Amino acid sequence: MTTAPLKVGILNLMHDKVDTQRRFRHVLTRSARPVEITFLYPQTHYLSRPVPNLVKRISQPLELNQINQYDAFIITGAPIERLPFNKITYIDELHRLIDQLVKLNIPQLYICWGAMAAANYLYDIEKHQLPRKLFGVYPNHILNSSRLLTGLPDGFLAPHARYAELDYRQISAHPELILEATTVDGQLFSFRARNRQQYFLFSHLEYGRNALLKEYHREKNAHPNWDYAKPQNYFLDPIHMRAPQFKWQPAQQIFFDNWLHIVAQNKNTKYKVLVKE
C-alpha cells in the first residue's frame, strides 16, 4: 500500500527564491516519507507591478480558499525584519493566511521573519532591532524539551541570520507559549504554542553549507561601502572567509524529520476522526 504524500505549502518570502526552494526541497524530501511541496507567493506583494516571470515560473499565487488542501504550512523568513510590520505590502494577506491555518488546525512552521510576523499577530509579541546583525553558527541550549527537539543534544549548533528579535520576556511570560531553546546569549532559537500546532523557528536551519556566505555577499554587493557583519564560527579560515563549515547539518536533519513526523501524526489523527464521523 502506497502512503499518500504529505502536502506542504510554503509561502516563499525570501530574496533568493530559487535557492530557498532548493533548500526546502532538500530538507523535506530526504526521508522515506513522501512529501509534495507547493511554493506560493503573496498576491498583494505585486499589486503595483507585474509578477516577475521567475516567480510565476517556480511558484503559484496564494489562494486562501485552497489552504485546506495542505497537511502543513511553512512561512519563510524575509529580508525585511528592519521594517515595521505595518509597512509590509502584503501583511494583511499574511494575516488572513494565518487565520485560515488556525481555523483549519493545519500545523504551522514559521521561520525567522515569518515567525516574528506570526507571533506579533497571534500573541502581540513585540519586535525590536538588534544592535548588530546576529550572523553565524552558534550553540543553542534546550530550555524545554519537545517533540520537535527530540534527538538534539543540549548545545546543538545552528545558523542564525537576522537584524531583529522578539521580546524574550513577553514570550516567557505568555501563558499560551513555551520557550524551547535559545543561544547562550539568550537569542531565540524556537518556541511553540501550548495548545496549537504552531512552531516558531528563528534559526535558518534550512540553509545549506554556503548559504551564510551567499547572504553576506548579497548584502555586501548591494552596498559595497557599508560595514556588514561577517558570519561567525562558520569558516575554517575566518580571516580570509574560506572553507565554510556545515556544522548544523545534524540538527537540520533531526529537526525537519521531527517536524514531518509531527505533521504525519496530525494527518493520521484527522483521518481517524473523519472515519469515526
FENRA-V433586 format. One record per pair of residues at least 4 apart in sequence whose C-alpha atoms are under 7 Angstrom apart, sorted by the first residue. I is the first residue (numbers start at 0). J is the second residue. Records with the same first field share a line. If there is no record, write none. Layout:
BEGIN
I = J  J
END
This chain:
BEGIN
4 = 33  34  35
5 = 33  34  35  70  263
6 = 34  35  36  69  70  71
7 = 35  36  37  69  70  71  72
8 = 36  37  38  69  71  72  73
9 = 37  38  39  72  73  74
10 = 38  39  40  73  74  75
11 = 16  38  39  40  74  75
12 = 75  76  77
13 = 19  75  76  77  78
14 = 77  78
15 = 19
16 = 20
17 = 21
18 = 22
19 = 23
20 = 24
21 = 25
22 = 26  205  206  207
23 = 27  205
24 = 28
25 = 29
26 = 205  252  255
27 = 34  255
28 = 33  34
38 = 58  59
39 = 58  59  60  61
40 = 58  59  60  61
41 = 60  61  89
42 = 60  61
43 = 88  89  92
44 = 88  89
45 = 49  50
50 = 54  55
51 = 55
52 = 56
53 = 57
54 = 58
55 = 59
63 = 96
67 = 103
70 = 105  262  266
71 = 105  106  107  262
72 = 106  107  108
73 = 107  108  109
74 = 108  109  110  113
75 = 109  110  111  113
76 = 110  111  112  113
77 = 112
80 = 112  162  163
81 = 128  162  163
82 = 86
84 = 90
85 = 90
89 = 93
90 = 94
91 = 95
92 = 96
93 = 97
94 = 98
95 = 99
96 = 100
97 = 101
98 = 102
99 = 103
100 = 104  105
101 = 105
105 = 196
106 = 196  197  262
107 = 196  197  198
108 = 197  198  199
109 = 113  114  198  199  200
110 = 114  199  200  201
111 = 115  200  201  202  203
112 = 116
113 = 117
114 = 118  199  200  201
115 = 119  126  165
116 = 120
117 = 121
118 = 122  123  124
119 = 123  124  125
124 = 165  166  169  170
125 = 165  166
126 = 163  164  165  166
127 = 163  164  165
128 = 162  163  164
129 = 162  163  164
131 = 162
132 = 160  161  162  228
133 = 159  160  161  162
134 = 159  160  161  228  229  230  231
135 = 158  159  160  230  231  232  233
136 = 156  157  158  159  231  232  233
137 = 156  157  158  182
138 = 154  155  156  157  182  183
139 = 153  154  155  156  180  181  182  183
140 = 153  154  180  181  182  183
141 = 153  179  180  181
142 = 178  179  180
143 = 178  179  180
144 = 148  179
145 = 149
146 = 257
147 = 254  257  258
148 = 254
150 = 253
151 = 155  250
155 = 250
156 = 246  247  250
157 = 202  204  247  250
158 = 202  203  204  247
159 = 202  203
166 = 170
167 = 171
168 = 172
169 = 173
170 = 176  178
171 = 177  178
175 = 192  193
176 = 190  191  192  193
177 = 190  191  192  193
178 = 189  190  191
179 = 189  190
180 = 187  188  189  190
181 = 185  186  187  188  189
182 = 186  187  188
187 = 201
188 = 200  201  202
189 = 199  200  201
190 = 198  199  200
191 = 197  198  199
192 = 196  197  198
204 = 251
205 = 251
206 = 210
208 = 243  244  245
209 = 213  243
210 = 214
211 = 215  230
212 = 216
213 = 217
214 = 218
215 = 219  229
216 = 220
217 = 221
218 = 222
219 = 223  227
233 = 243  244
234 = 240  241  242  243  244
235 = 241  242  243  244
236 = 240  241  242
237 = 241
247 = 251
248 = 252
249 = 253
250 = 254
251 = 255
252 = 256
253 = 257
254 = 258
255 = 259
256 = 260
257 = 261
258 = 262
259 = 263
260 = 264
261 = 265
262 = 266
263 = 267
264 = 268
265 = 269
266 = 270
267 = 271
268 = 272
269 = 273
270 = 274
271 = 275
272 = 276
END
